[in-house]
């Protein structure tokens, strides 16, 4: 499911993402998108003063927003 989502073959709902704990979903999805905007957002998340758990949740929320709202990569 993670790879199918990364390749934009499927667009799960937020409910489906929350119901299915996908290991490393955010890391795989966000790395697969490879845009300057996403890379900048990830740098901002990583440089934040918050805990590792909060940064991991922020990465997951970013990935979930991109997937569930069907936001496409900039070309």
URFENQUI-V915308 format. One record per residue. N is the residue number from 1. NEAR is the number of other ideal C-beta (glycine too) atoms within 10 Angstrom. Layout:
# URFENQUI-V915308
n/near
N/NEAR
N/NEAR
This chain:
# URFENQUI-V915308
n/near
1/13
2/17
3/11
4/11
5/21
6/18
7/10
8/15
9/9
10/12
11/12
12/18
13/11
14/12
15/9
16/15
17/18
18/11
19/9
20/11
21/7
22/16
23/7
24/9
25/21
26/21
27/15
28/15
29/24
30/21
31/13
32/16
33/19
34/9
35/14
36/8
37/10
38/20
39/13
40/10
41/16
42/19
43/10
44/10
45/18
46/11
47/8
48/11
49/6
50/11
51/9
52/8
53/8
54/12
55/16
56/14
57/14
58/18
59/19
60/18
61/12
62/18
63/24
64/18
65/11
66/21
67/22
68/15
69/10
70/8
71/11
72/10
73/12
74/9
75/4
